[in-house]
Amino acid sequence: MRFVGAQRDLVGEALLSLAYRREGESALQVWAGCGRQQLEELHGRIQSAGDREYVVLSAGELHTLHAVLTSVYCMFASEEGFHEQLGFYRENLFALVGGLMVTVGQAATTE
């Protein structure tokens, strides 16, 4: 997958926001399917890729990314709280999740 500009920033904020919540590793396993270390590693790989570079993600990593994005979408009581914490609006995250689903669906049909 390729993440450009604000997409990469939003994914990065979502990954770190979830990774550093106070609830701990057990909650991360439920929300993301992995622990803090894996979220940090995924964050690093995505952030280190430039706008023109693709990040190769396994099916498990794509599932983690989808789980993180949908979990973060639901974690804030208000749009204002979401924006203050992440610097983006929920609609930006919703569009990113939709794009992820379309991309994965298209890749799956070419197998």
C-alpha positions as CSV (number, residue, x, y, z in Angstrom):
1,M,0.0,0.0,0.0
2,R,1.0,3.6,-0.5
3,F,0.1,6.3,2.0
4,V,0.6,9.9,0.9
5,G,0.9,13.0,3.0
6,A,-2.1,13.4,5.3
7,Q,-3.0,9.7,4.9
8,R,0.3,8.7,6.4
9,D,0.0,11.3,9.1
10,L,-3.5,10.1,10.0
11,V,-2.5,6.5,10.1
12,G,0.5,7.4,12.2
13,E,-1.6,9.4,14.7
14,A,-4.1,6.5,14.9
15,L,-1.5,3.9,15.5
16,L,0.3,5.9,18.2
17,S,-2.9,7.1,19.8
18,L,-4.1,3.5,20.3
19,A,-0.6,2.2,21.3
20,Y,-0.2,4.6,24.1
21,R,-3.6,4.4,25.7
22,R,-3.5,3.7,29.4
23,E,-5.6,0.5,29.3
24,G,-2.6,-1.7,28.5
25,E,-1.6,-4.7,26.4
26,S,-4.7,-6.8,27.0
27,A,-7.0,-4.0,25.7
28,L,-4.6,-3.6,22.7
29,Q,-4.9,-7.3,21.9
30,V,-8.7,-6.8,21.7
31,W,-8.7,-3.5,19.8
32,A,-5.8,-4.1,17.4
33,G,-5.0,-7.8,17.6
34,C,-1.5,-7.1,18.7
35,G,0.5,-5.3,21.3
36,R,2.3,-1.9,21.6
37,Q,5.5,-3.1,20.1
38,Q,3.8,-4.4,16.9
39,L,1.9,-1.1,16.6
40,E,5.1,0.9,17.0
41,E,6.9,-1.2,14.3
42,L,4.0,-0.8,11.9
43,H,4.0,2.9,12.6
44,G,7.7,3.1,11.9
45,R,7.5,1.2,8.6
46,I,4.6,3.4,7.3
47,Q,6.1,6.7,8.5
48,S,9.5,5.9,6.9
49,A,8.0,5.3,3.5
50,G,7.9,8.4,1.2
51,D,4.9,9.5,-0.8
52,R,6.0,7.5,-3.8
53,E,7.0,4.3,-1.9
54,Y,4.8,1.3,-1.2
55,V,4.7,-0.4,2.1
56,V,4.2,-4.1,1.8
57,L,1.8,-5.3,4.4
58,S,0.8,-8.9,5.3
59,A,-2.8,-9.8,5.6
60,G,-2.3,-9.8,9.4
61,E,-0.9,-6.3,9.3
62,L,-3.7,-5.1,7.1
63,H,-6.2,-6.6,9.6
64,T,-4.4,-4.8,12.4
65,L,-4.5,-1.5,10.5
66,H,-8.2,-1.9,9.8
67,A,-8.8,-2.8,13.5
68,V,-6.8,0.2,14.7
69,L,-8.6,2.7,12.4
70,T,-12.1,1.4,13.3
71,S,-11.3,1.3,17.0
72,V,-9.9,4.8,17.0
73,Y,-13.0,6.0,15.1
74,C,-15.2,4.8,18.0
75,M,-13.1,5.9,21.0
76,F,-14.1,9.5,21.2
77,A,-17.4,10.8,22.5
78,S,-17.3,13.9,20.2
79,E,-16.0,15.1,16.9
80,E,-14.2,17.8,18.8
81,G,-12.4,15.4,21.1
82,F,-11.4,13.3,18.1
83,H,-10.0,16.3,16.2
84,E,-8.2,17.7,19.3
85,Q,-6.4,14.3,19.9
86,L,-5.6,13.3,16.3
87,G,-5.7,16.6,14.4
88,F,-8.1,15.1,11.8
89,Y,-11.8,14.7,11.5
90,R,-13.7,11.4,11.8
91,E,-14.8,11.7,8.1
92,N,-11.1,11.7,7.1
93,L,-10.6,8.4,9.0
94,F,-13.8,7.0,7.6
95,A,-12.7,7.7,4.1
96,L,-9.3,6.1,4.8
97,V,-10.9,3.0,6.1
98,G,-13.2,2.9,3.0
99,G,-10.2,3.2,0.7
100,L,-8.4,0.5,2.6
101,M,-11.3,-1.9,2.2
102,V,-11.6,-1.1,-1.6
103,T,-7.8,-1.6,-2.1
104,V,-7.8,-4.9,-0.2
105,G,-10.9,-6.0,-2.1
106,Q,-9.3,-5.2,-5.5
107,A,-6.1,-7.0,-4.6
108,A,-8.1,-10.1,-3.4
109,T,-9.9,-10.3,-6.7
110,T,-6.6,-10.5,-8.7
111,E,-5.3,-13.5,-6.7
